[in-house]
Amino acid sequence: MALIELEELGGKTAALTDAQAAALAASGVVRVSRRRSGTWEVEPCGKVGVARVAGVEIRITPKIPIRRLLFLIGYARDQGGWRDEDVELADFPDLVPAAAHAFARQAERALAGGVLQGYRTVDDALPVVRGRIRQRDQVRRWGLPAPVEVSYDDFSVDI
């Protein structure tokens, strides 16, 4: 598999077949133009990431560090979330560690107030009465006193 590594704002010359060049152009990930030497000029179309098209893997690295890019993506939908203060950000060499760090940070934020707890309705057959007796289901037991078909609300972290 051929590998083409690009930067977000730069192009690169690559040896491609006509079919590969046509598939890359149709993908919308990169712009492809033929050079006089028979090679192809490959330029990104404003996207970053990795794509595989027609047996060619394209890696487009952003012009800013990946950690900073993920920080900016977090505010893309919420335009009121921009702040003027500076933040210290570490560099990550690849997308996977940066995404893992961002996920861990969001998980810490979500769990800062403790695990979400709440009530959920449980239907069960118990040896004792807890909650409300489900009479319709109990009658199906042909008069047996135990177990009792009950429905109750359980306070749990499993909601």
MDAnalysis code that builds the backbone (N, CA, C; Angstrom):
import MDAnalysis as mda
import numpy as np

u = mda.Universe.empty(477, n_residues=159, atom_resindex=np.repeat(np.arange(159), 3), trajectory=True)
u.add_TopologyAttr("name", ["N", "CA", "C"] * 159)
u.add_TopologyAttr("resid", np.arange(1, 160))
u.add_TopologyAttr("resname", ["MET", "ALA", "LEU", "ILE", "GLU", "LEU", "GLU", "GLU", "LEU", "GLY", "GLY", "LYS", "THR", "ALA", "ALA", "LEU", "THR", "ASP", "ALA", "GLN", "ALA", "ALA", "ALA", "LEU", "ALA", "ALA", "SER", "GLY", "VAL", "VAL", "ARG", "VAL", "SER", "ARG", "ARG", "ARG", "SER", "GLY", "THR", "TRP", "GLU", "VAL", "GLU", "PRO", "CYS", "GLY", "LYS", "VAL", "GLY", "VAL", "ALA", "ARG", "VAL", "ALA", "GLY", "VAL", "GLU", "ILE", "ARG", "ILE", "THR", "PRO", "LYS", "ILE", "PRO", "ILE", "ARG", "ARG", "LEU", "LEU", "PHE", "LEU", "ILE", "GLY", "TYR", "ALA", "ARG", "ASP", "GLN", "GLY", "GLY", "TRP", "ARG", "ASP", "GLU", "ASP", "VAL", "GLU", "LEU", "ALA", "ASP", "PHE", "PRO", "ASP", "LEU", "VAL", "PRO", "ALA", "ALA", "ALA", "HIS", "ALA", "PHE", "ALA", "ARG", "GLN", "ALA", "GLU", "ARG", "ALA", "LEU", "ALA", "GLY", "GLY", "VAL", "LEU", "GLN", "GLY", "TYR", "ARG", "THR", "VAL", "ASP", "ASP", "ALA", "LEU", "PRO", "VAL", "VAL", "ARG", "GLY", "ARG", "ILE", "ARG", "GLN", "ARG", "ASP", "GLN", "VAL", "ARG", "ARG", "TRP", "GLY", "LEU", "PRO", "ALA", "PRO", "VAL", "GLU", "VAL", "SER", "TYR", "ASP", "ASP", "PHE", "SER", "VAL", "ASP", "ILE"])
u.atoms.positions = np.array([
    [0.849, -1.174, 0.000],
    [0.000, 0.000, 0.000],
    [0.895, 1.238, 0.000],
    [0.617, 2.151, -0.895],
    [1.381, 3.389, -0.989],
    [0.973, 4.326, 0.140],
    [1.928, 5.069, 0.650],
    [1.684, 6.010, 1.741],
    [2.096, 7.401, 1.287],
    [1.191, 8.360, 1.441],
    [1.490, 9.755, 1.129],
    [1.255, 10.554, 2.402],
    [2.307, 11.188, 2.902],
    [2.193, 12.004, 4.107],
    [2.217, 13.472, 3.699],
    [1.173, 14.192, 4.103],
    [1.034, 15.603, 3.750],
    [0.885, 16.442, 5.009],
    [1.203, 17.718, 4.874],
    [0.871, 18.684, 5.913],
    [-0.360, 19.434, 5.442],
    [-1.104, 19.992, 6.378],
    [-2.402, 20.600, 6.063],
    [-2.313, 21.658, 4.970],
    [-1.255, 22.410, 4.939],
    [-1.158, 23.503, 3.968],
    [-0.172, 23.230, 2.838],
    [0.375, 22.018, 2.753],
    [1.374, 21.753, 1.732],
    [1.015, 20.581, 0.854],
    [1.564, 20.579, -0.337],
    [1.341, 19.481, -1.264],
    [2.584, 18.625, -1.399],
    [2.446, 17.553, -2.173],
    [3.559, 16.647, -2.367],
    [3.411, 15.978, -3.728],
    [4.529, 15.690, -4.354],
    [4.525, 14.985, -5.626],
    [4.569, 13.489, -5.346],
    [3.721, 12.730, -6.045],
    [3.656, 11.288, -5.826],
    [3.471, 10.568, -7.150],
    [3.971, 9.335, -7.201],
    [3.795, 8.491, -8.382],
    [2.523, 7.675, -8.180],
    [1.498, 7.968, -8.983],
    [0.206, 7.295, -8.866],
    [-0.223, 6.770, -10.226],
    [-1.066, 5.768, -10.213],
    [-1.683, 5.326, -11.462],
    [-2.851, 6.266, -11.768],
    [-3.335, 6.216, -13.001],
    [-4.472, 7.067, -13.365],
    [-5.705, 6.722, -12.538],
    [-5.917, 5.435, -12.264],
    [-7.080, 5.008, -11.472],
    [-6.978, 5.516, -10.035],
    [-5.776, 5.441, -9.453],
    [-5.591, 5.942, -8.090],
    [-5.818, 7.450, -8.036],
    [-5.284, 8.171, -9.014],
    [-5.449, 9.623, -9.043],
    [-6.917, 10.002, -9.177],
    [-7.648, 9.290, -10.029],
    [-9.078, 9.583, -10.204],
    [-9.851, 9.292, -8.923],
    [-9.523, 8.190, -8.241],
    [-10.214, 7.846, -6.995],
    [-9.907, 8.857, -5.899],
    [-8.660, 9.299, -5.823],
    [-8.292, 10.307, -4.821],
    [-9.005, 11.628, -5.089],
    [-9.078, 12.028, -6.341],
    [-9.759, 13.277, -6.687],
    [-11.245, 13.189, -6.364],
    [-11.858, 12.034, -6.616],
    [-13.292, 11.860, -6.348],
    [-13.594, 11.790, -4.856],
    [-12.608, 11.437, -4.035],
    [-12.846, 11.290, -2.592],
    [-13.100, 12.625, -1.901],
    [-12.564, 13.703, -2.434],
    [-12.737, 15.006, -1.803],
    [-11.766, 15.252, -0.664],
    [-10.897, 14.297, -0.387],
    [-9.915, 14.455, 0.686],
    [-8.739, 15.291, 0.204],
    [-8.337, 15.066, -1.045],
    [-7.203, 15.786, -1.624],
    [-7.546, 16.238, -3.040],
    [-6.791, 17.233, -3.531],
    [-6.858, 17.644, -4.927],
    [-5.665, 17.008, -5.631],
    [-5.894, 16.507, -6.810],
    [-4.836, 15.822, -7.551],
    [-4.712, 16.478, -8.917],
    [-3.478, 16.799, -9.308],
    [-3.246, 17.361, -10.642],
    [-1.986, 16.718, -11.236],
    [-2.045, 16.480, -12.558],
    [-0.924, 15.817, -13.241],
    [0.186, 16.829, -13.493],
    [1.417, 16.372, -13.295],
    [2.592, 17.191, -13.582],
    [3.154, 16.775, -14.936],
    [3.982, 17.587, -15.509],
    [4.551, 17.279, -16.831],
    [5.442, 16.043, -16.790],
    [6.039, 15.780, -15.650],
    [6.958, 14.638, -15.541],
    [6.228, 13.301, -15.457],
    [4.881, 13.319, -15.452],
    [4.110, 12.082, -15.360],
    [3.726, 11.723, -13.942],
    [4.213, 12.499, -12.992],
    [3.823, 12.275, -11.595],
    [2.600, 13.132, -11.283],
    [2.108, 13.016, -10.073],
    [0.904, 13.736, -9.663],
    [1.204, 14.628, -8.470],
    [0.632, 15.823, -8.476],
    [0.724, 16.746, -7.340],
    [-0.508, 16.505, -6.470],
    [-0.290, 16.167, -5.214],
    [-1.375, 15.866, -4.282],
    [-1.395, 16.955, -3.215],
    [-2.545, 17.630, -3.067],
    [-2.696, 18.710, -2.085],
    [-3.940, 18.464, -1.238],
    [-3.860, 18.717, 0.070],
    [-5.038, 18.517, 0.933],
    [-6.131, 19.539, 0.650],
    [-7.373, 19.162, 0.960],
    [-8.539, 20.032, 0.742],
    [-9.080, 20.595, 2.055],
    [-8.214, 20.952, 2.978],
    [-8.679, 21.548, 4.226],
    [-9.139, 20.543, 5.266],
    [-8.774, 19.293, 5.112],
    [-9.130, 18.257, 6.082],
    [-7.847, 17.679, 6.653],
    [-7.924, 17.169, 7.882],
    [-6.792, 16.482, 8.489],
    [-7.237, 15.091, 8.906],
    [-6.284, 14.177, 9.004],
    [-6.596, 12.815, 9.411],
    [-5.961, 11.814, 8.467],
    [-6.501, 10.591, 8.493],
    [-5.974, 9.505, 7.673],
    [-7.110, 8.940, 6.837],
    [-6.825, 8.678, 5.566],
    [-7.823, 8.079, 4.674],
    [-7.132, 7.054, 3.785],
    [-7.877, 5.993, 3.465],
    [-7.398, 4.994, 2.510],
    [-8.315, 5.012, 1.305],
    [-7.743, 5.287, 0.156],
    [-8.520, 5.346, -1.079],
    [-7.728, 4.633, -2.166],
    [-8.343, 3.657, -2.794],
    [-7.767, 2.952, -3.954],
    [-6.351, 2.442, -3.686],
    [-6.128, 1.873, -2.521],
    [-4.820, 1.315, -2.205],
    [-3.771, 2.341, -1.836],
    [-4.175, 3.569, -1.597],
    [-3.255, 4.629, -1.193],
    [-3.704, 5.147, 0.170],
    [-2.770, 5.172, 1.116],
    [-3.075, 5.732, 2.436],
    [-2.556, 7.156, 2.476],
    [-3.445, 8.082, 2.834],
    [-3.089, 9.499, 2.896],
    [-3.123, 9.925, 4.353],
    [-2.049, 10.490, 4.845],
    [-1.991, 11.024, 6.205],
    [-1.775, 12.526, 6.104],
    [-2.752, 13.263, 6.602],
    [-2.669, 14.722, 6.556],
    [-2.552, 15.220, 7.989],
    [-1.391, 15.771, 8.315],
    [-1.169, 16.276, 9.672],
    [-1.605, 17.733, 9.745],
    [-2.199, 18.149, 10.861],
    [-2.657, 19.535, 10.984],
    [-1.490, 20.495, 11.155],
    [-1.764, 21.766, 10.871],
    [-0.718, 22.779, 11.010],
    [-0.481, 23.129, 12.471],
    [-1.418, 22.765, 13.340],
    [-1.255, 22.988, 14.776],
    [-1.130, 21.627, 15.456],
    [-0.589, 21.572, 16.673],
    [-0.475, 20.278, 17.357],
    [-1.844, 19.616, 17.543],
    [-1.862, 18.293, 17.529],
    [-3.116, 17.541, 17.593],
    [-3.884, 17.850, 18.868],
    [-3.181, 17.987, 19.990],
    [-3.879, 18.276, 21.247],
    [-4.619, 19.615, 21.157],
    [-3.996, 20.597, 20.561],
    [-4.639, 21.907, 20.405],
    [-5.829, 21.797, 19.446],
    [-5.688, 20.993, 18.395],
    [-6.777, 20.787, 17.443],
    [-7.992, 20.176, 18.141],
    [-7.767, 19.150, 18.967],
    [-8.879, 18.527, 19.690],
    [-9.513, 19.502, 20.675],
    [-8.708, 20.352, 21.280],
    [-9.240, 21.379, 22.172],
    [-10.168, 22.318, 21.398],
    [-9.760, 22.704, 20.200],
    [-10.580, 23.598, 19.381],
    [-11.845, 22.911, 18.879],
    [-11.741, 21.633, 18.539],
    [-12.917, 20.889, 18.076],
    [-13.978, 20.846, 19.163],
    [-13.542, 20.779, 20.418],
    [-14.485, 20.742, 21.533],
    [-15.365, 21.975, 21.606],
    [-14.909, 23.079, 21.060],
    [-15.685, 24.312, 21.095],
    [-16.318, 24.658, 19.751],
    [-16.191, 23.808, 18.768],
    [-16.675, 24.126, 17.425],
    [-18.174, 24.373, 17.386],
    [-18.970, 23.611, 18.143],
    [-20.423, 23.792, 18.125],
    [-20.880, 24.880, 19.083],
    [-20.094, 25.165, 20.093],
    [-20.489, 26.148, 21.098],
    [-19.633, 27.392, 20.921],
    [-20.097, 28.327, 20.107],
    [-19.318, 29.527, 19.834],
    [-19.174, 30.421, 21.059],
    [-20.053, 30.276, 22.048],
    [-19.943, 31.061, 23.274],
    [-18.882, 30.522, 24.208],
    [-18.282, 29.392, 23.869],
    [-17.310, 28.754, 24.740],
    [-15.886, 29.241, 24.567],
    [-15.628, 30.138, 23.609],
    [-14.267, 30.624, 23.410],
    [-13.847, 31.484, 24.579],
    [-12.613, 31.330, 24.978],
    [-12.067, 32.110, 26.086],
    [-10.770, 32.767, 25.621],
    [-10.412, 33.863, 26.263],
    [-9.201, 34.575, 25.880],
    [-7.958, 34.108, 26.630],
    [-8.151, 33.315, 27.703],
    [-6.968, 32.951, 28.457],
    [-6.118, 31.920, 27.718],
    [-4.835, 31.925, 28.037],
    [-3.914, 30.961, 27.445],
    [-3.934, 29.677, 28.266],
    [-3.702, 28.572, 27.608],
    [-3.619, 27.286, 28.295],
    [-2.336, 26.592, 27.871],
    [-1.778, 25.811, 28.793],
    [-0.594, 25.031, 28.468],
    [-1.031, 23.681, 27.938],
    [-0.509, 23.317, 26.810],
    [-0.874, 22.054, 26.180],
    [0.383, 21.276, 25.828],
    [0.364, 19.989, 26.118],
    [1.483, 19.123, 25.748],
    [1.275, 18.617, 24.322],
    [2.366, 18.271, 23.669],
    [2.280, 17.729, 22.309],
    [2.139, 16.217, 22.362],
    [1.311, 15.691, 21.490],
    [1.185, 14.250, 21.324],
    [1.642, 13.922, 19.917],
    [2.389, 12.844, 19.759],
    [2.920, 12.530, 18.432],
    [1.883, 11.989, 17.457],
    [0.747, 11.499, 17.974],
    [-0.216, 10.834, 17.107],
    [-1.628, 11.133, 17.590],
    [-2.609, 10.792, 16.786],
    [-4.005, 11.074, 17.097],
    [-4.545, 10.210, 18.231],
    [-4.149, 8.943, 18.310],
    [-4.710, 8.030, 19.314],
    [-4.386, 8.484, 20.737],
    [-3.123, 8.789, 21.096],
    [-2.874, 9.264, 22.462],
    [-3.566, 10.598, 22.756],
    [-3.672, 11.461, 21.760],
    [-4.351, 12.741, 21.976],
    [-5.834, 12.534, 22.228],
    [-6.469, 11.643, 21.456],
    [-7.893, 11.354, 21.664],
    [-8.112, 10.676, 23.009],
    [-7.206, 9.776, 23.405],
    [-7.328, 9.106, 24.703],
    [-7.211, 10.118, 25.836],
    [-6.291, 11.061, 25.710],
    [-6.141, 12.090, 26.739],
    [-7.393, 12.963, 26.819],
    [-7.931, 13.349, 25.666],
    [-9.147, 14.170, 25.654],
    [-10.319, 13.405, 26.267],
    [-10.447, 12.117, 25.960],
    [-11.521, 11.301, 26.535],
    [-11.363, 11.190, 28.045],
    [-10.139, 10.957, 28.518],
    [-9.904, 10.842, 29.964],
    [-10.238, 12.151, 30.667],
    [-9.888, 13.274, 30.046],
    [-10.192, 14.579, 30.649],
    [-11.694, 14.809, 30.735],
    [-12.431, 14.441, 29.690],
    [-13.886, 14.593, 29.713],
    [-14.521, 13.651, 30.728],
    [-13.986, 12.436, 30.867],
    [-14.515, 11.482, 31.849],
    [-14.294, 11.994, 33.266],
    [-13.120, 12.566, 33.537],
    [-12.857, 13.145, 34.861],
    [-13.841, 14.270, 35.156],
    [-14.089, 15.109, 34.162],
    [-15.022, 16.216, 34.341],
    [-16.442, 15.709, 34.604],
    [-16.842, 14.662, 33.879],
    [-18.193, 14.117, 34.037],
    [-18.376, 13.450, 35.393],
    [-17.324, 12.836, 35.912],
    [-17.421, 12.117, 37.183],
    [-16.998, 12.952, 38.384],
    [-16.694, 14.229, 38.184],
    [-16.230, 15.073, 39.285],
    [-17.256, 15.167, 40.410],
    [-18.519, 15.209, 40.094],
    [-19.562, 15.300, 41.117],
    [-20.019, 13.947, 41.620],
    [-19.362, 12.897, 41.209],
    [-19.759, 11.547, 41.597],
    [-20.524, 10.874, 40.475],
    [-20.698, 9.590, 40.630],
    [-21.405, 8.809, 39.621],
    [-22.887, 9.166, 39.666],
    [-23.492, 9.309, 38.504],
    [-24.909, 9.635, 38.409],
    [-25.738, 8.489, 38.966],
    [-26.648, 8.817, 39.879],
    [-27.509, 7.816, 40.497],
    [-28.950, 8.200, 40.271],
    [-29.813, 7.218, 40.338],
    [-31.226, 7.504, 40.164],
    [-32.065, 6.267, 40.394],
    [-33.369, 6.441, 40.243],
    [-34.307, 5.344, 40.448],
    [-34.613, 4.672, 39.118],
    [-34.749, 3.367, 39.176],
    [-35.210, 2.611, 38.022],
    [-36.195, 1.559, 38.507],
    [-37.190, 1.286, 37.708],
    [-38.228, 0.325, 38.072],
    [-37.736, -1.086, 37.778],
    [-37.915, -1.970, 38.771],
    [-37.477, -3.358, 38.653],
    [-38.681, -4.264, 38.862],
    [-38.888, -5.206, 37.958],
    [-39.898, -6.256, 38.117],
    [-39.152, -7.534, 38.449],
    [-39.521, -8.173, 39.577],
    [-38.768, -9.328, 40.038],
    [-39.666, -10.273, 40.825],
    [-39.212, -11.501, 41.000],
    [-39.876, -12.479, 41.861],
    [-38.996, -12.643, 43.094],
    [-39.505, -12.201, 44.268],
    [-38.720, -12.200, 45.500],
    [-39.392, -13.058, 46.567],
    [-38.615, -13.535, 47.550],
    [-39.217, -14.308, 48.638],
    [-39.976, -13.432, 49.633],
    [-39.777, -12.111, 49.582],
    [-40.479, -11.176, 50.473],
    [-41.117, -10.080, 49.634],
    [-42.083, -9.378, 50.232],
    [-42.739, -8.282, 49.517],
    [-41.852, -7.048, 49.599],
    [-41.603, -6.478, 48.450],
    [-40.835, -5.238, 48.362],
    [-41.492, -4.415, 47.271],
    [-42.030, -3.264, 47.602],
    [-42.720, -2.446, 46.617],
    [-44.158, -2.880, 46.443],
    [-44.608, -2.970, 45.196],
    [-45.993, -3.323, 44.883],
    [-46.068, -4.753, 44.356],
    [-47.105, -5.484, 44.784],
    [-47.316, -6.838, 44.273],
    [-47.966, -6.733, 42.898],
    [-47.402, -7.442, 41.940],
    [-47.983, -7.497, 40.597],
    [-48.997, -8.644, 40.605],
    [-50.238, -8.287, 40.879],
    [-51.272, -9.301, 41.112],
    [-51.519, -10.168, 39.886],
    [-51.528, -9.592, 38.721],
    [-51.781, -10.360, 37.505],
    [-50.722, -11.458, 37.337],
    [-49.454, -11.113, 37.585],
    [-48.391, -12.111, 37.467],
    [-48.424, -13.108, 38.624],
    [-48.840, -12.654, 39.811],
    [-48.898, -13.541, 40.971],
    [-49.982, -14.609, 40.791],
    [-51.108, -14.244, 40.181],
    [-52.196, -15.199, 39.955],
    [-51.725, -16.333, 39.043],
    [-50.812, -16.064, 38.154],
    [-50.287, -17.089, 37.247],
    [-49.483, -18.158, 37.981],
    [-49.160, -17.930, 39.222],
    [-48.412, -18.906, 40.027],
    [-49.339, -19.906, 40.715],
    [-50.624, -19.893, 40.425],
    [-51.600, -20.858, 40.927],
    [-51.672, -20.883, 42.453],
    [-51.633, -19.722, 43.063],
    [-51.848, -19.629, 44.502],
    [-50.632, -19.898, 45.358],
    [-49.457, -20.107, 44.770],
    [-48.250, -20.312, 45.574],
    [-47.866, -18.997, 46.242],
    [-47.599, -19.008, 47.563],
    [-47.316, -17.759, 48.270],
    [-45.928, -17.194, 47.983],
    [-44.974, -18.021, 47.629],
    [-43.622, -17.519, 47.397],
    [-43.072, -18.205, 46.147],
    [-42.291, -17.562, 45.392],
    [-41.893, -16.163, 45.494],
    [-43.016, -15.231, 45.064],
    [-42.912, -13.990, 45.508],
    [-43.933, -12.983, 45.237],
    [-43.480, -12.141, 44.041],
    [-44.369, -11.975, 43.079],
    [-44.086, -11.121, 41.917],
    [-44.278, -9.671, 42.339],
    [-43.191, -8.893, 42.323],
    [-43.247, -7.511, 42.799],
    [-42.661, -6.563, 41.760],
    [-43.005, -5.305, 41.921],
    [-42.449, -4.218, 41.132],
    [-42.036, -3.134, 42.117],
    [-40.777, -2.714, 42.053],
    [-40.301, -1.701, 42.993],
    [-39.317, -0.773, 42.291],
    [-39.095, 0.378, 42.902],
    [-38.137, 1.353, 42.396],
    [-36.848, 1.201, 43.183],
    [-35.752, 0.987, 42.475],
    [-34.458, 0.758, 43.107],
    [-33.559, 1.964, 42.850],
    [-32.948, 2.508, 43.916],
    [-32.011, 3.618, 43.797],
    [-30.633, 3.028, 43.529],
    [-30.055, 3.344, 42.379],
    [-28.837, 2.660, 41.964],
    [-28.001, 3.554, 41.055],
    [-26.737, 3.178, 40.895],
    [-25.881, 3.856, 39.913],
    [-26.076, 3.246, 38.533],
    [-26.797, 2.153, 38.459],
    [-27.048, 1.447, 37.203],
    [-28.363, 1.930, 36.606],
    [-28.352, 3.172, 36.069],
    [-29.610, 3.723, 35.540],
    [-29.583, 3.788, 34.034],
])
